Amino acid sequence: FRLNIEGLLVYFPYDYIYPEQYSYMLELKRTLDAKGHGVLEMPSGTGKTISLLSLIVAYQKAYPLEVTKLVYCSRTVPEIEKVVEELRKLMDYYAKQTGVKNDFLALALSSRKNLCIHPEILHANIVVYSYHYLLDPKIADLVSKELAKKSVVVFDEAHNIDNVCIDSMSVNITRRTLDRCQTNVETLQNTISRIKETDAAKLREEYRRLVEGLKEANVARETDIYLSNPVLPDEILQEAVPGSIRTAEHFVGFIKRFLEYLKARLRIHHVVQESAPQFLKDIYEKVCIDRKPLRFCAKRLRSLLRTLEIADIADFSAITLISHFATLVSTYSKGNLFVTNFGFFLYSCMDPSIAIKPVFGRFQSVIITSGTLSPLDIYPRILDFRPVTMASFTMTLARTCLCPLIVGRGNDQVAMTSKFETREDFAVIRNYGNLLLEMSAIVPDGIVAFFTSYIYMENIVASWYEQGILENIQRNKLIFIETQDAAETSMALEKYQEACENGRGAILLSVARGKVSEGIDFVHHFGRAVIMFGVPYVYTQSRILKARLEYLRDQFQIRENDFLTFDAMRHAAQCVGRAIRGKTDYGLMIFADKRYARADKRGKLPRWIQEHLTDGSLNLTIDETVQLSKHFLRQMAQPFRREDQLGLSLLTLEQLQSEDMLQKIAQIAQQA
Amino acid sequence: MDEEPERAKRWEGGYERTWEVLKEDESGSLKATVDDILFQAKRKRYMFEGHGQVRLGMMRHLFVIIDSSRSMEDQDLKPNRLTSTLKLMEFFVEEYFDQNPISQIGIITTKNKRAEKLTDLAGNPKKHIAALKKAVDGTCVGEPSLYNSLNVAMQTLKHMPAHTSKEILVIFSSLTTCDPANIYELIKTLNALKIRVSVIGLSAEVRVCTILTRETGGSYNVILDESHFKELLMLHVKPPPASSSSECSLIRMGFPQHVIASISDQDAKPSFSMSHLDSTSEPGLTLGGYFCPQCRAKYTELPVECKVCGLTLVSAPHLARSFHHLFPLEAFQETPLEEYEGERFCEACQGELKDKSIFTCQACKKVFCVECDLFIHDTLHCCPGCMQTDRTS
């Protein structure tokens, strides 16, 4: 139906609307009006996607000069498909209502395999693609640089956006990469000498282009057509490729020298950490490689590959990686470098704001949204931007369909926690086992249990096996385990779903931060309960993390502990959020660690979970948990129809327009 | 868990929040809402039933599958789930034959991944009740098998004539089922045979039951407590609407009169009742009884299927009692209390009208409270207001 949101006519393709969707659109509209950035948290399953799409499309139609393009970034291919599906529905609705043939062009770029760069992208009104097209400097340059300034950029499922930024600016080099690079260099050399004999003019042409061509780029940039490349800041692009690597042979020789240097560096027996300037100084002293040619490595290589007309670029992935590394390390001084004795060479960028800065800088509105973004204020800090709106929405419910419980003690009153000092404690492991056993007897169909790490999971499962707990659990449900192997995991997942479907019941043991915790939904019977064993802190002894924490402390005044807790809680929220994927769904959320009861942890959970966490559900024993769960599951099993939701959590147009409903809606959004 | 010694003592039992049931929810969220929804559902149910002429399957063949797996030892129903269930089942069997005199019932139990027929399809409540009484002492072990028990029931039901209503009611306590084959195939077969499967869950909603009942057109409910359990069970006493494709046919039926002979009567000879032929325990020779109008075989109680000629023998009151299923009392009209301008007392219980809505009989315009409205529709099946006006006029 048609909605009027503060004077904007919005077509909404469904007959009913959730109150929070209305509230969400309201906030979104204000963000667009202010031409600023926004951070919006709304639980999954409440129709975020369609709210975003219908509002922004309506905005585009109403003010075609203000907003020309919508760029919708999502994380995975299935999510992108979902967005396209919703978009199609919306477009059909528009066509039906207005009777005018659709003049909107939408474009979806799914996987890298289907990467297509057609000039039509310039004219598309809506672009849907993965984060990487915008954030990863390697691809962003190809795909996204020509997006207009008046675009609205949406990052969906953005709770991990800082990690994506860091990943896109990090390079991993192993000994194998170097070996493959060596062969690449040899192939290149051969090709060059062959071409030199047959078609020397081509190489000369390239040389000429490198000298001249940059001038054109310069002009384009000044006229504000391109999105600036995060890898190569403007001032560098304005310079020409230095003479020392301009000819093909010289460049290959240069790469060879660089490669030899890297190889030499790997021949050490301890871990070394150094900053980028240190690295550059060292390389200059040892092999006389200057900073400037390094910066142009990536660009020069791309040009060379194009000149040589090499069809299969995938073969040259190793050398491409090395050239990116060279460019990154010489461009950003904030990075860190790690060399280990495993032949492991890592360049890691500590600052997520570098990768995303051009996005915030260029586009007029950037919306960051997800089901779990609490606490909201930390994202602007680590990504270094100023939002005009920050809001968290709750889920309006006709019945309380989620039941978060914090279990802190076993029946023997021993505290349950995955704290480092006590995690190997026999009593703790046994209590965790008892909890799972008791839950397996009362929760129907599927249970998903998350551990803090693979090692911890292995230890616990081995210990349960010895104590005979596993055997008892298997009487109630089958057990499946997520492993680091992707094929094995998807197999386990498939069988798990089958067991949930046919009534045998199953438990999936998996790991927070793993594949299951991030991308896979457990709707309805696939996840009636989620048990989070312990607080999923990141491995704190990692050097990369340490460097990052140090950086956060120095640059943004974020205390280490705050960041670690924030990171742990967002992953915990992601894990438990897997179970509730909509209003008709229901599920138990069990936090099995007494530390969750503390205010600093609890307060960092998303608001829609927090508001159902009463004092009566903190620090429970296993028995109490079982009783509460039984009660909850029986309540939820009572028939629940759509009519019961109407007027409470599902509205028709008339209901939406009533005065007291609008007042209620005003309370849904909480400004941070 | 089953190695544990029997948990007979209350203080050894699990931690329970018995006060939870009585608890008043100050935030008014969970319990109040769910109860409200339940109440609405209850009203809707008979509203639906009262909807004109619905064809009902009066001749029912019902198999009750009782889960006897390990989970039946749970003590959340007193004294445990098994005892409580069997007790309610006895009551159910009696009510069932009371309301459906020309129907049959059979009982199947499942434990240890197997299914076992406790009693075959038969029309005599006594035999079933005796079997149920005996089953209380049985042990509860292993897992149930939904597939096996449905299969056992299906083997018998598929031979039943098409005009009868074929039903299965599963009382399912466990949350897991151990099946030898794909149950979805079986569901398809059940659907093809037009067998309705309904499930009453004792613990929580299980996916496979949801599918099973949805596909076969049955109902699926999960109990909240013992009284709710009884309520749900009693819903199955009423005959379900017949599927439009089921055949119609006329059934021969005998209505024997009870003959009372006194000893003084010279012609009266004591004789054996046919129903006592196979049971040796009861005394045999009696004077009076019901005589089959076709073959003169004698029976001491009705309803029964004649052992000699196969005629269904019922008494006229039995049929009369089934009558109200076909012509249910019209639903009363619900109006908010504020809009009602009359004396605020309920016609039936004479209590003051305090709830937020009142109910008016469409025929006699008398006013009733919620409780009486439910009682009239669920139990009485006729409006006391109308009865009174009938008599006075």
Interface residues (C-beta under 8 A of the other chain):
Chain A: A398 R399 T400 L437 A441 I442 V443 P444 D445 N472 R475 N476 K477 C500 E501 N502 G503 R504 G505 H524 H525 R528 T621 D623 E624 V626 Q627 L628 K630 H631 L633 R634 Q635 M636 A637 Q638 P639 F640 D644
Chain B: M1 G14 Y15 E16 R17 E20 S29 L30 K31 T33 V34 I37 L38 Q40 A41 R70 S71 D76 E143 L146 L175 T176 T177 C178 D179 N182 I183 Y184 G201 S203 A204 E205 V206 R207 V208 C209 T210 N221 V222 I223 L224
